[in-house]
Amino acid sequence: MNIPGVSLCMIVKNESQHLEHCLRSVQGIVSEIIIADTGSTDNSMDTARRFGARILSVPWEHDFSRARNRTLELATCAWILVLDADEALAGWNPERVQNLLEPGSAEGYFLPFIHYVGEAAGREYVTDNVCRLFRNDERIRFRGSIHEEVASSIWSLPGGKIAYAGLPVHHYGYLDGELRRKDKASRNLELIHAALQLEPDSIPLRYALGTEYYQQGDYNAAAELLLPLLNEVPADSGYTADLYLKTAFALQEGGQPAEAESVYEAGSRLYPDFTDLLESYAGLLLEQGQAWQAYLLLQRALDSGNTSHKYPSSSGSGTSRTRLAAGRVCEQLFRYGEALEHYRQAAGYAPGEPAAWEQLATLCLLSGQEEELTHITRQLLPALPRRVLTRLVPAALNARAARWLAALLAAPQLPEEIRQLLQVLLRALFRDAEQPEAASAALARMQQEAPDDPWVSGYLWALSCRSGGIAEAGQGQGRLAALPPGPAAVRSRPAQQSADAPPSWAEQSRATQLLVQAGAWEALLQLGSHSDAARFRWSRLPLPLLQGLLDAPAPFKVQWCAMYTGQADHRPPADAAEWLLYAAIACSCGQVPLLTHAEEQALCQSGSAAATVGLSYHRLLLAAETHPQGGSPAVGSIPWLLLVKSALQSR
């Protein structure tokens, strides 16, 4: 196969960490490699020579365009590709590249750049389109000492055309470790300020400076620079859409919501399918309590889909992330069916991301749709990575969702030692629940092989509580607290409790989870009746566990409700989520929940829409109790546990 006639031109300094990956990615795509070394002191140039690069030493003059243009002068092929060492081609095909280089095609091509951000590559990223593949023409040169670009020189040619090529380039230079290693923020600010001394009115340089402040989180400084540019920047600049987004968000974060809304509105008219801007605008409206208007904007973004070929974008905009945002807004609007569909599609777009799965699983479990959740899980099971499974398995255990847990057991990425343990638990907790001895014996054998395994030790304690009751619960809780938590127990803490609070909440939360999972109901009542029980917030436990409580036998739930109402004099002022959970459990065992006048007043004043709905349901229940001949009221079109979730989210 012929190698395309492309010269790779690079400037490099101390890039031994990345250069080999970059040069391997271009093999079979470029015919020659030209590298300007601006002062390397590591073995970068040794790597370059191994790949046959032509190397020239170029003094660093604080001007990226000058250094890049030196390499362009030495290129001998008809086309030029420009990369940095921390960039790499992703899946380029020589035949496809060759087709782009045919006579009569464009003068250059915008390439989609995927800039990974955060701690690790492969998860979060932002994208934009940069002209880095262009004809070898002495009139086509880079401009700008920093954030240099070649597009403007192409557009200045008669008939100069830049097309789009869907050939991605992965960029690793914005990862947190790279930013720290190279101190890019300080370097960029120094170069931009120096350039502005020479061109104080330069729109691109002022935009670049505002962008640097924006990326550093100095939103007031960013807004001060960017806002005036909206009236100066040419509409075809290539970065005008991004300017609207950054300006509006900087104003929003800087405490100027009215000004931000004005910029968002103007930007959304100019760029009606710019999904990142629409999503950010929706975020502002949510802050202002305009959930329905926010939902309409998110729907516009979803209708537009992935528009990263047109605008700078971030991972999941118009697809998975926007679906997740739309689902959360639907929950605020009590449109739970639509929320479930958004979460389902979000998980389909990105099955390896935990956030959509957590929302999807919680919504299905709390609304009694385990069968639907199991169906969706089986469809996407091969794509579920370990980091998602280790979150879903505890949720299934907490909710006592046997069918869903059985589906998760079939995941190929589930570690074998966890699979073996869960197979024992599935039999012990659900299939042979009345005969736990065999499961305890199997767990005891596992403990001999791994005495410090928190899963095994925790479940041995929980199963002993189920068979030994109150005495075993008291004797074993101290041993349980000494063990590491393990993935079976979701670590949670009440929102109002500080990080340095005593460990009693974490210990009781973990013990409660294990007892619910094991069905040790008598021991759970004992745990809930200790002297601090009135201050324990059951609704702050992991949400799937609340469904596990509803799965308990009716006698336990009757006693739990009696325990709750008996602690009324010792509880803090009424808590909407806590009362709604009590109402859910009471209704599940055929009781009408009690509500004191003080509690009713507190719930009315809480400002929680979920509390308002719950109080309405309570009045219907009272009416049915008073006038039984009227039939059962239509209570529960919104499941009580979803009201608990809503109340927690509105805090």
Secondary structure as UniProt FT lines:
FT   STRAND          6..12
FT   TURN            16..18
FT   HELIX           19..25
FT   TURN            26..29
FT   STRAND          32..37
FT   HELIX           44..50
FT   TURN            51..52
FT   STRAND          54..57
FT   HELIX           64..74
FT   STRAND          79..82
FT   TURN            85..86
FT   STRAND          87..89
FT   HELIX           94..100
FT   TURN            103..104
FT   STRAND          108..116
FT   TURN            121..122
FT   STRAND          125..135
FT   TURN            138..139
FT   HELIX           151..155
FT   TURN            158..159
FT   STRAND          162..164
FT   STRAND          169..171
FT   TURN            173..174
FT   HELIX           176..182
FT   HELIX           184..198
FT   TURN            200..201
FT   HELIX           203..215
FT   TURN            216..217
FT   HELIX           219..229
FT   TURN            230..232
FT   TURN            235..236
FT   HELIX           240..253
FT   TURN            254..255
FT   HELIX           257..270
FT   TURN            272..273
FT   HELIX           275..287
FT   TURN            288..289
FT   HELIX           291..304
FT   TURN            308..310
FT   STRAND          313..314
FT   TURN            315..319
FT   HELIX           320..332
FT   TURN            333..334
FT   HELIX           336..349
FT   TURN            351..352
FT   HELIX           354..366
FT   TURN            367..368
FT   HELIX           370..380
FT   HELIX           381..383
FT   HELIX           386..398
FT   TURN            399..400
FT   HELIX           402..409
FT   TURN            412..413
FT   HELIX           416..426
FT   HELIX           427..431
FT   TURN            433..434
FT   HELIX           437..449
FT   TURN            451..452
FT   HELIX           454..468
FT   HELIX           470..482
FT   TURN            487..488
FT   TURN            495..496
FT   TURN            499..500
FT   HELIX           504..518
FT   HELIX           521..528
FT   TURN            531..532
FT   HELIX           533..535
FT   HELIX           538..540
FT   HELIX           543..550
FT   HELIX           554..566
FT   TURN            567..570
FT   HELIX           576..588
FT   TURN            589..590
FT   HELIX           597..604
FT   TURN            605..606
FT   HELIX           609..626
FT   HELIX           628..630
FT   HELIX           640..649
//
